[in-house]
Amino acid sequence: MRTTISTKGQVTIPKEVRDRLGLRPGTQLEFTAERGKLVGRKTDGATDPVTAITGIVAPMDVDAYLQETRGAAQ
């Protein structure tokens, strides 16, 4: 199967390949160049462990937390 790169650098992954690999809208791919070939791999979307957990815990006021755990500053 062949596809053509658009002027914006975009390509269309053929439907047969998308179906076989389970690629759905929103699936994130990571591209690398290996031995002169373009290789695309599905990712879980979380490349950075910090980014993966961002938003799980509510923001906290560090000063208030320290005062609560250590008591008032002397």
N, CA, C and O atoms as a Tripos MOL2 file, in Angstrom:
@<TRIPOS>MOLECULE
protein
  296   295    74     0     0
PROTEIN
NO_CHARGES

@<TRIPOS>ATOM
      1 N           0.8380   -1.1810    0.0000 N.3       1 MET1
      2 CA          0.0000    0.0000    0.0000 C.3       1 MET1
      3 C           0.8790    1.2380    0.0000 C.2       1 MET1
      4 O           1.9080    1.2920    0.6740 O.2       1 MET1
      5 N           0.4660    2.1970   -0.7440 N.am      2 ARG2
      6 CA          1.2150    3.4550   -0.8170 C.3       2 ARG2
      7 C           0.3290    4.6100   -0.4090 C.2       2 ARG2
      8 O          -0.8940    4.5710   -0.5490 O.2       2 ARG2
      9 N           0.9760    5.6290    0.0940 N.am      3 THR3
     10 CA          0.2970    6.8780    0.4110 C.3       3 THR3
     11 C           1.2540    8.0040    0.0800 C.2       3 THR3
     12 O           2.4510    7.7770   -0.0960 O.2       3 THR3
     13 N           0.7390    9.1990   -0.0030 N.am      4 THR4
     14 CA          1.5490   10.3500   -0.3780 C.3       4 THR4
     15 C           1.5770   11.3500    0.7740 C.2       4 THR4
     16 O           0.5620   11.5810    1.4310 O.2       4 THR4
     17 N           2.7220   11.9280    1.0080 N.am      5 ILE5
     18 CA          2.8640   12.9550    2.0450 C.3       5 ILE5
     19 C           2.3030   14.2620    1.4940 C.2       5 ILE5
     20 O           2.6480   14.6830    0.3900 O.2       5 ILE5
     21 N           1.4230   14.9020    2.2870 N.am      6 SER6
     22 CA          0.8350   16.1790    1.8600 C.3       6 SER6
     23 C           1.8550   17.3000    2.0140 C.2       6 SER6
     24 O           2.9450   17.0980    2.5500 O.2       6 SER6
     25 N           1.4850   18.4790    1.5380 N.am      7 THR7
     26 CA          2.3800   19.6370    1.6670 C.3       7 THR7
     27 C           2.5930   20.0180    3.1210 C.2       7 THR7
     28 O           3.5630   20.7010    3.4480 O.2       7 THR7
     29 N           1.6830   19.5770    4.0110 N.am      8 LYS8
     30 CA          1.8200   19.8420    5.4470 C.3       8 LYS8
     31 C           2.5690   18.7260    6.1590 C.2       8 LYS8
     32 O           2.7120   18.7700    7.3810 O.2       8 LYS8
     33 N           3.0520   17.7260    5.4250 N.am      9 GLY9
     34 CA          3.7840   16.6310    6.0460 C.3       9 GLY9
     35 C           2.8720   15.5520    6.6070 C.2       9 GLY9
     36 O           3.3220   14.7160    7.3910 O.2       9 GLY9
     37 N           1.6060   15.5530    6.2240 N.am     10 GLN10
     38 CA          0.6470   14.5850    6.7420 C.3      10 GLN10
     39 C           0.5070   13.3990    5.8010 C.2      10 GLN10
     40 O           0.6740   13.5190    4.5870 O.2      10 GLN10
     41 N           0.1970   12.2520    6.3920 N.am     11 VAL11
     42 CA         -0.0790   11.0520    5.5920 C.3      11 VAL11
     43 C          -1.3840   10.4300    6.0880 C.2      11 VAL11
     44 O          -1.7910   10.6430    7.2310 O.2      11 VAL11
     45 N          -2.0210    9.6730    5.2300 N.am     12 THR12
     46 CA         -3.2090    8.9310    5.6130 C.3      12 THR12
     47 C          -2.8090    7.4710    5.7500 C.2      12 THR12
     48 O          -2.2480    6.8780    4.8290 O.2      12 THR12
     49 N          -3.1030    6.9010    6.9100 N.am     13 ILE13
     50 CA         -2.8360    5.4830    7.1260 C.3      13 ILE13
     51 C          -3.9970    4.7280    6.4980 C.2      13 ILE13
     52 O          -5.1510    4.9710    6.8500 O.2      13 ILE13
     53 N          -3.7120    3.8170    5.5750 N.am     14 PRO14
     54 CA         -4.7980    3.0980    4.9010 C.3      14 PRO14
     55 C          -5.7330    2.4080    5.8960 C.2      14 PRO14
     56 O          -5.2910    1.9090    6.9310 O.2      14 PRO14
     57 N          -7.0340    2.3850    5.5700 N.am     15 LYS15
     58 CA         -8.0530    1.8300    6.4550 C.3      15 LYS15
     59 C          -7.7500    0.3950    6.8430 C.2      15 LYS15
     60 O          -7.9330    0.0240    8.0020 O.2      15 LYS15
     61 N          -7.2970   -0.4090    5.9170 N.am     16 GLU16
     62 CA         -6.9820   -1.8110    6.2160 C.3      16 GLU16
     63 C          -5.9270   -1.9090    7.3220 C.2      16 GLU16
     64 O          -6.0320   -2.7550    8.2100 O.2      16 GLU16
     65 N          -4.9280   -1.0570    7.2670 N.am     17 VAL17
     66 CA         -3.8700   -1.0570    8.2850 C.3      17 VAL17
     67 C          -4.4240   -0.5490    9.6110 C.2      17 VAL17
     68 O          -4.1450   -1.1260   10.6620 O.2      17 VAL17
     69 N          -5.2170    0.5390    9.5690 N.am     18 ARG18
     70 CA         -5.8170    1.0710   10.8030 C.3      18 ARG18
     71 C          -6.6760    0.0100   11.4840 C.2      18 ARG18
     72 O          -6.6010   -0.1720   12.6990 O.2      18 ARG18
     73 N          -7.4890   -0.6860   10.6980 N.am     19 ASP19
     74 CA         -8.3600   -1.7210   11.2660 C.3      19 ASP19
     75 C          -7.5450   -2.8680   11.8560 C.2      19 ASP19
     76 O          -7.8390   -3.3390   12.9550 O.2      19 ASP19
     77 N          -6.5430   -3.3070   11.1440 N.am     20 ARG20
     78 CA         -5.7330   -4.4410   11.6070 C.3      20 ARG20
     79 C          -4.9850   -4.1090   12.8970 C.2      20 ARG20
     80 O          -4.8110   -4.9770   13.7520 O.2      20 ARG20
     81 N          -4.5410   -2.8590   13.0430 N.am     21 LEU21
     82 CA         -3.7670   -2.4600   14.2210 C.3      21 LEU21
     83 C          -4.6170   -1.8190   15.3200 C.2      21 LEU21
     84 O          -4.1040   -1.4710   16.3830 O.2      21 LEU21
     85 N          -5.9010   -1.6670   15.0630 N.am     22 GLY22
     86 CA         -6.7700   -1.0730   16.0740 C.3      22 GLY22
     87 C          -6.5220    0.4130   16.2800 C.2      22 GLY22
     88 O          -6.6770    0.9230   17.3900 O.2      22 GLY22
     89 N          -6.1410    1.1040   15.2240 N.am     23 LEU23
     90 CA         -5.8910    2.5450   15.3170 C.3      23 LEU23
     91 C          -7.2090    3.2740   15.1630 C.2      23 LEU23
     92 O          -7.8680    3.1680   14.1290 O.2      23 LEU23
     93 N          -7.5900    4.0070   16.1800 N.am     24 ARG24
     94 CA         -8.8520    4.7400   16.2090 C.3      24 ARG24
     95 C          -8.5490    6.2270   16.3650 C.2      24 ARG24
     96 O          -7.4370    6.5950   16.7440 O.2      24 ARG24
     97 N          -9.5380    7.0920   16.0760 N.am     25 PRO25
     98 CA         -9.3100    8.5250   16.3040 C.3      25 PRO25
     99 C          -8.8730    8.7560   17.7480 C.2      25 PRO25
    100 O          -9.4750    8.2230   18.6800 O.2      25 PRO25
    101 N          -7.8340    9.5440   17.9230 N.am     26 GLY26
    102 CA         -7.2990    9.8320   19.2520 C.3      26 GLY26
    103 C          -6.1210    8.9530   19.6350 C.2      26 GLY26
    104 O          -5.4130    9.2550   20.5960 O.2      26 GLY26
    105 N          -5.8960    7.8490   18.8850 N.am     27 THR27
    106 CA         -4.7390    6.9990   19.1690 C.3      27 THR27
    107 C          -3.4750    7.8090   18.9480 C.2      27 THR27
    108 O          -3.3280    8.4720   17.9210 O.2      27 THR27
    109 N          -2.5650    7.7590   19.9060 N.am     28 GLN28
    110 CA         -1.3050    8.4890   19.7600 C.3      28 GLN28
    111 C          -0.2390    7.5590   19.2040 C.2      28 GLN28
    112 O          -0.1330    6.4000   19.6040 O.2      28 GLN28
    113 N           0.5440    8.0850   18.2800 N.am     29 LEU29
    114 CA          1.6320    7.3350   17.6630 C.3      29 LEU29
    115 C           2.9510    8.0410   17.9260 C.2      29 LEU29
    116 O           3.0100    9.2670   18.0240 O.2      29 LEU29
    117 N           3.9950    7.2530   18.0360 N.am     30 GLU30
    118 CA          5.3540    7.7880   18.1780 C.3      30 GLU30
    119 C           6.1330    7.3390   16.9550 C.2      30 GLU30
    120 O           6.1280    6.1570   16.6140 O.2      30 GLU30
    121 N           6.8030    8.2770   16.2920 N.am     31 PHE31
    122 CA          7.5610    7.9560   15.0940 C.3      31 PHE31
    123 C           9.0540    8.0410   15.3700 C.2      31 PHE31
    124 O           9.5240    8.9490   16.0560 O.2      31 PHE31
    125 N           9.7900    7.0820   14.8260 N.am     32 THR32
    126 CA         11.2460    7.0870   14.8920 C.3      32 THR32
    127 C          11.7880    6.7010   13.5220 C.2      32 THR32
    128 O          11.0710    6.1580   12.6820 O.2      32 THR32
    129 N          13.0510    6.9880   13.3190 N.am     33 ALA33
    130 CA         13.7370    6.5600   12.0990 C.3      33 ALA33
    131 C          14.7280    5.4740   12.5050 C.2      33 ALA33
    132 O          15.6220    5.7130   13.3170 O.2      33 ALA33
    133 N          14.5650    4.2890   11.9420 N.am     34 GLU34
    134 CA         15.4330    3.1590   12.2700 C.3      34 GLU34
    135 C          15.9850    2.5420   10.9920 C.2      34 GLU34
    136 O          15.2450    2.0240   10.1550 O.2      34 GLU34
    137 N          17.3000    2.6130   10.8690 N.am     35 ARG35
    138 CA         17.9890    2.0600    9.6960 C.3      35 ARG35
    139 C          17.3780    2.5440    8.3810 C.2      35 ARG35
    140 O          17.1800    1.7650    7.4490 O.2      35 ARG35
    141 N          17.0850    3.8370    8.3260 N.am     36 GLY36
    142 CA         16.5660    4.4290    7.1030 C.3      36 GLY36
    143 C          15.0820    4.2010    6.8710 C.2      36 GLY36
    144 O          14.5740    4.5120    5.7940 O.2      36 GLY36
    145 N          14.3760    3.6620    7.8650 N.am     37 LYS37
    146 CA         12.9470    3.4160    7.7160 C.3      37 LYS37
    147 C          12.1650    4.2100    8.7560 C.2      37 LYS37
    148 O          12.6320    4.4150    9.8770 O.2      37 LYS37
    149 N          10.9760    4.6520    8.3730 N.am     38 LEU38
    150 CA         10.0810    5.3280    9.2950 C.3      38 LEU38
    151 C           9.2940    4.2630   10.0420 C.2      38 LEU38
    152 O           8.6520    3.4080    9.4300 O.2      38 LEU38
    153 N           9.3470    4.3200   11.3760 N.am     39 VAL39
    154 CA          8.6520    3.3310   12.2000 C.3      39 VAL39
    155 C           7.6720    4.0730   13.1030 C.2      39 VAL39
    156 O           8.0590    4.9910   13.8260 O.2      39 VAL39
    157 N           6.4040    3.6730   13.0590 N.am     40 GLY40
    158 CA          5.3840    4.2630   13.9070 C.3      40 GLY40
    159 C           4.8950    3.2310   14.9120 C.2      40 GLY40
    160 O           4.6050    2.0910   14.5500 O.2      40 GLY40
    161 N           4.8040    3.6350   16.1720 N.am     41 ARG41
    162 CA          4.3370    2.7290   17.2290 C.3      41 ARG41
    163 C           3.2200    3.4080   18.0120 C.2      41 ARG41
    164 O           3.2580    4.6160   18.2460 O.2      41 ARG41
    165 N           2.2140    2.6110   18.4200 N.am     42 LYS42
    166 CA          1.1730    3.1360   19.3020 C.3      42 LYS42
    167 C           1.8090    3.4150   20.6570 C.2      42 LYS42
    168 O           2.6680    2.6640   21.1200 O.2      42 LYS42
    169 N           1.3770    4.5010   21.2850 N.am     43 THR43
    170 CA          1.8580    4.8130   22.6280 C.3      43 THR43
    171 C           0.6600    4.8580   23.5560 C.2      43 THR43
    172 O          -0.4870    4.8960   23.1110 O.2      43 THR43
    173 N           0.9380    4.8520   24.8510 N.am     44 ASP44
    174 CA         -0.1520    4.9590   25.8170 C.3      44 ASP44
    175 C          -0.5060    6.4170   26.0810 C.2      44 ASP44
    176 O          -1.3970    6.7180   26.8740 O.2      44 ASP44
    177 N           0.2110    7.3260   25.3980 N.am     45 GLY45
    178 CA         -0.0870    8.7450   25.5620 C.3      45 GLY45
    179 C           0.6550    9.4080   26.6940 C.2      45 GLY45
    180 O           0.6620   10.6340   26.7980 O.2      45 GLY45
    181 N           1.2720    8.6270   27.5330 N.am     46 ALA46
    182 CA          1.9850    9.1840   28.6800 C.3      46 ALA46
    183 C           3.4700    8.9080   28.5270 C.2      46 ALA46
    184 O           3.9680    7.8770   28.9790 O.2      46 ALA46
    185 N           4.1690    9.8280   27.8930 N.am     47 THR47
    186 CA          5.5960    9.6330   27.6910 C.3      47 THR47
    187 C           6.4070   10.0760   28.9050 C.2      47 THR47
    188 O           7.5300    9.6150   29.1050 O.2      47 THR47
    189 N           5.8520   10.9500   29.6970 N.am     48 ASP48
    190 CA          6.5410   11.4830   30.8650 C.3      48 ASP48
    191 C           5.7550   11.0910   32.1130 C.2      48 ASP48
    192 O           4.5660   11.4000   32.2000 O.2      48 ASP48
    193 N           6.3770   10.4220   33.0780 N.am     49 PRO49
    194 CA          5.6440    9.9930   34.2690 C.3      49 PRO49
    195 C           4.9660   11.1420   35.0100 C.2      49 PRO49
    196 O           3.8860   10.9560   35.5710 O.2      49 PRO49
    197 N           5.5710   12.3140   35.0250 N.am     50 VAL50
    198 CA          4.9620   13.4560   35.7100 C.3      50 VAL50
    199 C           3.7070   13.8910   34.9630 C.2      50 VAL50
    200 O           2.6750   14.1590   35.5790 O.2      50 VAL50
    201 N           3.7940   13.9620   33.6320 N.am     51 THR51
    202 CA          2.6290   14.3290   32.8320 C.3      51 THR51
    203 C           1.5130   13.3120   33.0060 C.2      51 THR51
    204 O           0.3360   13.6720   32.9960 O.2      51 THR51
    205 N           1.8720   12.0590   33.1630 N.am     52 ALA52
    206 CA          0.8760   10.9970   33.2950 C.3      52 ALA52
    207 C           0.0130   11.1650   34.5360 C.2      52 ALA52
    208 O          -1.1500   10.7620   34.5310 O.2      52 ALA52
    209 N           0.5570   11.7510   35.5990 N.am     53 ILE53
    210 CA         -0.2170   11.8860   36.8380 C.3      53 ILE53
    211 C          -0.7100   13.3000   37.0890 C.2      53 ILE53
    212 O          -1.3830   13.5530   38.0880 O.2      53 ILE53
    213 N          -0.3830   14.2200   36.1990 N.am     54 THR54
    214 CA         -0.8210   15.5960   36.3710 C.3      54 THR54
    215 C          -2.3370   15.6570   36.4280 C.2      54 THR54
    216 O          -3.0240   15.0930   35.5760 O.2      54 THR54
    217 N          -2.8490   16.3390   37.4310 N.am     55 GLY55
    218 CA         -4.2840   16.5120   37.5670 C.3      55 GLY55
    219 C          -4.9600   15.4720   38.4410 C.2      55 GLY55
    220 O          -6.1460   15.6090   38.7390 O.2      55 GLY55
    221 N          -4.2390   14.4280   38.8640 N.am     56 ILE56
    222 CA         -4.8320   13.3900   39.7040 C.3      56 ILE56
    223 C          -5.0720   13.9170   41.1100 C.2      56 ILE56
    224 O          -6.1190   13.6550   41.7030 O.2      56 ILE56
    225 N          -4.1180   14.6490   41.6410 N.am     57 VAL57
    226 CA         -4.2130   15.1880   42.9960 C.3      57 VAL57
    227 C          -4.5830   16.6710   42.9000 C.2      57 VAL57
    228 O          -4.0600   17.3980   42.0550 O.2      57 VAL57
    229 N          -5.4750   17.1000   43.7640 N.am     58 ALA58
    230 CA         -5.8800   18.5070   43.7700 C.3      58 ALA58
    231 C          -4.6810   19.3900   44.1260 C.2      58 ALA58
    232 O          -3.8280   18.9790   44.9130 O.2      58 ALA58
    233 N          -4.6060   20.5890   43.5590 N.am     59 PRO59
    234 CA         -3.5110   21.4970   43.9010 C.3      59 PRO59
    235 C          -3.5120   21.7910   45.4000 C.2      59 PRO59
    236 O          -4.5650   21.8220   46.0370 O.2      59 PRO59
    237 N          -2.3360   22.0030   45.9450 N.am     60 MET60
    238 CA         -2.2490   22.2730   47.3770 C.3      60 MET60
    239 C          -1.4450   23.5210   47.6330 C.2      60 MET60
    240 O          -0.5600   23.8790   46.8560 O.2      60 MET60
    241 N          -1.7560   24.1780   48.7240 N.am     61 ASP61
    242 CA         -1.0150   25.3470   49.1850 C.3      61 ASP61
    243 C           0.0990   24.8170   50.0900 C.2      61 ASP61
    244 O          -0.1660   24.3790   51.2090 O.2      61 ASP61
    245 N           1.3150   24.8560   49.6170 N.am     62 VAL62
    246 CA          2.4430   24.2870   50.3530 C.3      62 VAL62
    247 C           2.6190   24.9620   51.7070 C.2      62 VAL62
    248 O           2.8600   24.2830   52.7050 O.2      62 VAL62
    249 N           2.5040   26.2850   51.7560 N.am     63 ASP63
    250 CA          2.6680   26.9940   53.0270 C.3      63 ASP63
    251 C           1.6180   26.5460   54.0450 C.2      63 ASP63
    252 O           1.9350   26.3310   55.2150 O.2      63 ASP63
    253 N           0.3740   26.4080   53.5980 N.am     64 ALA64
    254 CA         -0.6940   25.9630   54.5040 C.3      64 ALA64
    255 C          -0.4370   24.5330   54.9680 C.2      64 ALA64
    256 O          -0.6730   24.2080   56.1320 O.2      64 ALA64
    257 N           0.0450   23.6790   54.0690 N.am     65 TYR65
    258 CA          0.3400   22.2990   54.4410 C.3      65 TYR65
    259 C           1.4470   22.2400   55.4890 C.2      65 TYR65
    260 O           1.3360   21.5070   56.4720 O.2      65 TYR65
    261 N           2.5130   23.0120   55.2820 N.am     66 LEU66
    262 CA          3.6140   23.0240   56.2400 C.3      66 LEU66
    263 C           3.1760   23.5560   57.5900 C.2      66 LEU66
    264 O           3.5850   23.0330   58.6270 O.2      66 LEU66
    265 N           2.3480   24.5870   57.5880 N.am     67 GLN67
    266 CA          1.8520   25.1270   58.8610 C.3      67 GLN67
    267 C           0.9770   24.0960   59.5560 C.2      67 GLN67
    268 O           1.0280   23.9650   60.7790 O.2      67 GLN67
    269 N           0.1730   23.3600   58.7890 N.am     68 GLU68
    270 CA         -0.6980   22.3460   59.3780 C.3      68 GLU68
    271 C           0.1140   21.1980   59.9680 C.2      68 GLU68
    272 O          -0.2170   20.6900   61.0400 O.2      68 GLU68
    273 N           1.1660   20.7890   59.2810 N.am     69 THR69
    274 CA          1.9400   19.6300   59.7570 C.3      69 THR69
    275 C           3.0180   19.9930   60.7610 C.2      69 THR69
    276 O           3.3560   19.1720   61.6140 O.2      69 THR69
    277 N           3.5740   21.2060   60.6880 N.am     70 ARG70
    278 CA          4.6630   21.6000   61.5800 C.3      70 ARG70
    279 C           4.2410   22.5820   62.6500 C.2      70 ARG70
    280 O           4.9430   22.7830   63.6410 O.2      70 ARG70
    281 N           3.0930   23.1890   62.4410 N.am     71 GLY71
    282 CA          2.6610   24.2230   63.3840 C.3      71 GLY71
    283 C           3.0710   25.5950   62.8960 C.2      71 GLY71
    284 O           3.7650   25.7280   61.8880 O.2      71 GLY71
    285 N           2.6410   26.6070   63.6120 N.am     72 ALA72
    286 CA          2.9310   27.9940   63.2140 C.3      72 ALA72
    287 C           4.4290   28.2660   63.3150 C.2      72 ALA72
    288 O           5.1230   27.7120   64.1670 O.2      72 ALA72
    289 N           4.9090   29.1310   62.4240 N.am     73 ALA73
    290 CA          6.3210   29.5260   62.4280 C.3      73 ALA73
    291 C           6.6350   30.2990   63.6990 C.2      73 ALA73
    292 O           5.8190   31.1000   64.1560 O.2      73 ALA73
    293 N           7.7900   30.0700   64.2640 N.am     74 GLN74
    294 CA          8.1950   30.7290   65.5240 C.3      74 GLN74
    295 C           8.9410   32.0090   65.2080 C.2      74 GLN74
    296 O           9.3690   32.7160   66.1210 O.2      74 GLN74
@<TRIPOS>BOND
     1     1     2 1
     2     2     3 1
     3     3     4 2
     4     3     5 am
     5     5     6 1
     6     6     7 1
     7     7     8 2
     8     7     9 am
     9     9    10 1
    10    10    11 1
    11    11    12 2
    12    11    13 am
    13    13    14 1
    14    14    15 1
    15    15    16 2
    16    15    17 am
    17    17    18 1
    18    18    19 1
    19    19    20 2
    20    19    21 am
    21    21    22 1
    22    22    23 1
    23    23    24 2
    24    23    25 am
    25    25    26 1
    26    26    27 1
    27    27    28 2
    28    27    29 am
    29    29    30 1
    30    30    31 1
    31    31    32 2
    32    31    33 am
    33    33    34 1
    34    34    35 1
    35    35    36 2
    36    35    37 am
    37    37    38 1
    38    38    39 1
    39    39    40 2
    40    39    41 am
    41    41    42 1
    42    42    43 1
    43    43    44 2
    44    43    45 am
    45    45    46 1
    46    46    47 1
    47    47    48 2
    48    47    49 am
    49    49    50 1
    50    50    51 1
    51    51    52 2
    52    51    53 am
    53    53    54 1
    54    54    55 1
    55    55    56 2
    56    55    57 am
    57    57    58 1
    58    58    59 1
    59    59    60 2
    60    59    61 am
    61    61    62 1
    62    62    63 1
    63    63    64 2
    64    63    65 am
    65    65    66 1
    66    66    67 1
    67    67    68 2
    68    67    69 am
    69    69    70 1
    70    70    71 1
    71    71    72 2
    72    71    73 am
    73    73    74 1
    74    74    75 1
    75    75    76 2
    76    75    77 am
    77    77    78 1
    78    78    79 1
    79    79    80 2
    80    79    81 am
    81    81    82 1
    82    82    83 1
    83    83    84 2
    84    83    85 am
    85    85    86 1
    86    86    87 1
    87    87    88 2
    88    87    89 am
    89    89    90 1
    90    90    91 1
    91    91    92 2
    92    91    93 am
    93    93    94 1
    94    94    95 1
    95    95    96 2
    96    95    97 am
    97    97    98 1
    98    98    99 1
    99    99   100 2
   100    99   101 am
   101   101   102 1
   102   102   103 1
   103   103   104 2
   104   103   105 am
   105   105   106 1
   106   106   107 1
   107   107   108 2
   108   107   109 am
   109   109   110 1
   110   110   111 1
   111   111   112 2
   112   111   113 am
   113   113   114 1
   114   114   115 1
   115   115   116 2
   116   115   117 am
   117   117   118 1
   118   118   119 1
   119   119   120 2
   120   119   121 am
   121   121   122 1
   122   122   123 1
   123   123   124 2
   124   123   125 am
   125   125   126 1
   126   126   127 1
   127   127   128 2
   128   127   129 am
   129   129   130 1
   130   130   131 1
   131   131   132 2
   132   131   133 am
   133   133   134 1
   134   134   135 1
   135   135   136 2
   136   135   137 am
   137   137   138 1
   138   138   139 1
   139   139   140 2
   140   139   141 am
   141   141   142 1
   142   142   143 1
   143   143   144 2
   144   143   145 am
   145   145   146 1
   146   146   147 1
   147   147   148 2
   148   147   149 am
   149   149   150 1
   150   150   151 1
   151   151   152 2
   152   151   153 am
   153   153   154 1
   154   154   155 1
   155   155   156 2
   156   155   157 am
   157   157   158 1
   158   158   159 1
   159   159   160 2
   160   159   161 am
   161   161   162 1
   162   162   163 1
   163   163   164 2
   164   163   165 am
   165   165   166 1
   166   166   167 1
   167   167   168 2
   168   167   169 am
   169   169   170 1
   170   170   171 1
   171   171   172 2
   172   171   173 am
   173   173   174 1
   174   174   175 1
   175   175   176 2
   176   175   177 am
   177   177   178 1
   178   178   179 1
   179   179   180 2
   180   179   181 am
   181   181   182 1
   182   182   183 1
   183   183   184 2
   184   183   185 am
   185   185   186 1
   186   186   187 1
   187   187   188 2
   188   187   189 am
   189   189   190 1
   190   190   191 1
   191   191   192 2
   192   191   193 am
   193   193   194 1
   194   194   195 1
   195   195   196 2
   196   195   197 am
   197   197   198 1
   198   198   199 1
   199   199   200 2
   200   199   201 am
   201   201   202 1
   202   202   203 1
   203   203   204 2
   204   203   205 am
   205   205   206 1
   206   206   207 1
   207   207   208 2
   208   207   209 am
   209   209   210 1
   210   210   211 1
   211   211   212 2
   212   211   213 am
   213   213   214 1
   214   214   215 1
   215   215   216 2
   216   215   217 am
   217   217   218 1
   218   218   219 1
   219   219   220 2
   220   219   221 am
   221   221   222 1
   222   222   223 1
   223   223   224 2
   224   223   225 am
   225   225   226 1
   226   226   227 1
   227   227   228 2
   228   227   229 am
   229   229   230 1
   230   230   231 1
   231   231   232 2
   232   231   233 am
   233   233   234 1
   234   234   235 1
   235   235   236 2
   236   235   237 am
   237   237   238 1
   238   238   239 1
   239   239   240 2
   240   239   241 am
   241   241   242 1
   242   242   243 1
   243   243   244 2
   244   243   245 am
   245   245   246 1
   246   246   247 1
   247   247   248 2
   248   247   249 am
   249   249   250 1
   250   250   251 1
   251   251   252 2
   252   251   253 am
   253   253   254 1
   254   254   255 1
   255   255   256 2
   256   255   257 am
   257   257   258 1
   258   258   259 1
   259   259   260 2
   260   259   261 am
   261   261   262 1
   262   262   263 1
   263   263   264 2
   264   263   265 am
   265   265   266 1
   266   266   267 1
   267   267   268 2
   268   267   269 am
   269   269   270 1
   270   270   271 1
   271   271   272 2
   272   271   273 am
   273   273   274 1
   274   274   275 1
   275   275   276 2
   276   275   277 am
   277   277   278 1
   278   278   279 1
   279   279   280 2
   280   279   281 am
   281   281   282 1
   282   282   283 1
   283   283   284 2
   284   283   285 am
   285   285   286 1
   286   286   287 1
   287   287   288 2
   288   287   289 am
   289   289   290 1
   290   290   291 1
   291   291   292 2
   292   291   293 am
   293   293   294 1
   294   294   295 1
   295   295   296 2
@<TRIPOS>SUBSTRUCTURE
     1 MET1         2 RESIDUE 1 A MET
     2 ARG2         6 RESIDUE 1 A ARG
     3 THR3        10 RESIDUE 1 A THR
     4 THR4        14 RESIDUE 1 A THR
     5 ILE5        18 RESIDUE 1 A ILE
     6 SER6        22 RESIDUE 1 A SER
     7 THR7        26 RESIDUE 1 A THR
     8 LYS8        30 RESIDUE 1 A LYS
     9 GLY9        34 RESIDUE 1 A GLY
    10 GLN10       38 RESIDUE 1 A GLN
    11 VAL11       42 RESIDUE 1 A VAL
    12 THR12       46 RESIDUE 1 A THR
    13 ILE13       50 RESIDUE 1 A ILE
    14 PRO14       54 RESIDUE 1 A PRO
    15 LYS15       58 RESIDUE 1 A LYS
    16 GLU16       62 RESIDUE 1 A GLU
    17 VAL17       66 RESIDUE 1 A VAL
    18 ARG18       70 RESIDUE 1 A ARG
    19 ASP19       74 RESIDUE 1 A ASP
    20 ARG20       78 RESIDUE 1 A ARG
    21 LEU21       82 RESIDUE 1 A LEU
    22 GLY22       86 RESIDUE 1 A GLY
    23 LEU23       90 RESIDUE 1 A LEU
    24 ARG24       94 RESIDUE 1 A ARG
    25 PRO25       98 RESIDUE 1 A PRO
    26 GLY26      102 RESIDUE 1 A GLY
    27 THR27      106 RESIDUE 1 A THR
    28 GLN28      110 RESIDUE 1 A GLN
    29 LEU29      114 RESIDUE 1 A LEU
    30 GLU30      118 RESIDUE 1 A GLU
    31 PHE31      122 RESIDUE 1 A PHE
    32 THR32      126 RESIDUE 1 A THR
    33 ALA33      130 RESIDUE 1 A ALA
    34 GLU34      134 RESIDUE 1 A GLU
    35 ARG35      138 RESIDUE 1 A ARG
    36 GLY36      142 RESIDUE 1 A GLY
    37 LYS37      146 RESIDUE 1 A LYS
    38 LEU38      150 RESIDUE 1 A LEU
    39 VAL39      154 RESIDUE 1 A VAL
    40 GLY40      158 RESIDUE 1 A GLY
    41 ARG41      162 RESIDUE 1 A ARG
    42 LYS42      166 RESIDUE 1 A LYS
    43 THR43      170 RESIDUE 1 A THR
    44 ASP44      174 RESIDUE 1 A ASP
    45 GLY45      178 RESIDUE 1 A GLY
    46 ALA46      182 RESIDUE 1 A ALA
    47 THR47      186 RESIDUE 1 A THR
    48 ASP48      190 RESIDUE 1 A ASP
    49 PRO49      194 RESIDUE 1 A PRO
    50 VAL50      198 RESIDUE 1 A VAL
    51 THR51      202 RESIDUE 1 A THR
    52 ALA52      206 RESIDUE 1 A ALA
    53 ILE53      210 RESIDUE 1 A ILE
    54 THR54      214 RESIDUE 1 A THR
    55 GLY55      218 RESIDUE 1 A GLY
    56 ILE56      222 RESIDUE 1 A ILE
    57 VAL57      226 RESIDUE 1 A VAL
    58 ALA58      230 RESIDUE 1 A ALA
    59 PRO59      234 RESIDUE 1 A PRO
    60 MET60      238 RESIDUE 1 A MET
    61 ASP61      242 RESIDUE 1 A ASP
    62 VAL62      246 RESIDUE 1 A VAL
    63 ASP63      250 RESIDUE 1 A ASP
    64 ALA64      254 RESIDUE 1 A ALA
    65 TYR65      258 RESIDUE 1 A TYR
    66 LEU66      262 RESIDUE 1 A LEU
    67 GLN67      266 RESIDUE 1 A GLN
    68 GLU68      270 RESIDUE 1 A GLU
    69 THR69      274 RESIDUE 1 A THR
    70 ARG70      278 RESIDUE 1 A ARG
    71 GLY71      282 RESIDUE 1 A GLY
    72 ALA72      286 RESIDUE 1 A ALA
    73 ALA73      290 RESIDUE 1 A ALA
    74 GLN74      294 RESIDUE 1 A GLN
